[in-house]
Amino acid sequence: MTLLAVFVIAGLYFLIFHKDPLPLNHESVGLGNLHAVHDVIGVALIGIAGLVWWRSRRAAKAKTAT
């Protein structure tokens, strides 16, 4: 569950909070106006979090069924 929270927080950071003065903003890492890069990374991280959640629920159900 900790990994899930890390993925969601990181994904939301890249989607919403990646502007100056926060750390790792576009200007500090040299991306300039490439907002699409952070958006893709944010969506991917949230997607990975969803996959981790889905697989953990599926594994828990399989464990209780046996």
C-alpha positions as CSV (number, residue, x, y, z in Angstrom):
1,M,0.0,0.0,0.0
2,T,2.9,2.3,0.6
3,L,4.1,1.8,-3.0
4,L,0.6,2.6,-4.2
5,A,0.6,5.9,-2.3
6,V,4.0,6.9,-3.6
7,F,2.9,6.3,-7.2
8,V,-0.3,8.3,-6.7
9,I,1.4,11.2,-5.0
10,A,4.2,11.3,-7.6
11,G,1.7,11.1,-10.5
12,L,-0.4,13.9,-9.1
13,Y,2.8,16.0,-8.5
14,F,3.8,15.6,-12.1
15,L,0.2,16.4,-13.3
16,I,-0.6,19.3,-11.1
17,F,2.2,20.6,-8.9
18,H,5.1,20.8,-11.3
19,K,5.3,24.5,-11.6
20,D,7.8,27.0,-10.1
21,P,8.6,27.4,-7.1
22,L,8.2,23.7,-6.3
23,P,11.2,21.4,-6.6
24,L,11.7,19.5,-9.9
25,N,9.7,22.1,-11.9
26,H,10.3,22.6,-15.6
27,E,12.8,25.4,-15.3
28,S,15.0,23.6,-12.7
29,V,15.4,20.4,-14.7
30,G,15.7,22.1,-18.1
31,L,12.5,21.1,-19.8
32,G,11.4,24.6,-20.6
33,N,7.8,24.4,-21.9
34,L,7.5,20.7,-22.3
35,H,4.5,20.2,-20.1
36,A,3.5,17.1,-22.1
37,V,6.5,15.2,-20.7
38,H,5.3,15.7,-17.1
39,D,1.7,15.0,-18.1
40,V,2.7,11.6,-19.7
41,I,4.8,10.7,-16.6
42,G,2.0,11.7,-14.3
43,V,-0.6,9.6,-16.1
44,A,1.8,6.7,-16.3
45,L,2.5,6.8,-12.6
46,I,-1.2,6.9,-11.8
47,G,-1.8,4.1,-14.2
48,I,0.9,2.0,-12.5
49,A,-0.7,2.7,-9.1
50,G,-4.1,1.5,-10.5
51,L,-2.4,-1.7,-11.8
52,V,-0.7,-2.3,-8.5
53,W,-4.0,-1.8,-6.6
54,W,-5.9,-4.1,-9.0
55,R,-3.3,-6.8,-8.8
56,S,-3.1,-6.7,-5.0
57,R,-6.9,-6.9,-4.7
58,R,-7.0,-9.8,-7.1
59,A,-4.2,-11.6,-5.2
60,A,-6.0,-11.0,-1.9
61,K,-9.2,-12.5,-3.3
62,A,-7.4,-15.5,-4.6
63,K,-5.7,-16.0,-1.3
64,T,-8.9,-15.9,0.7
65,A,-10.7,-18.2,-1.8
66,T,-8.3,-21.1,-1.2
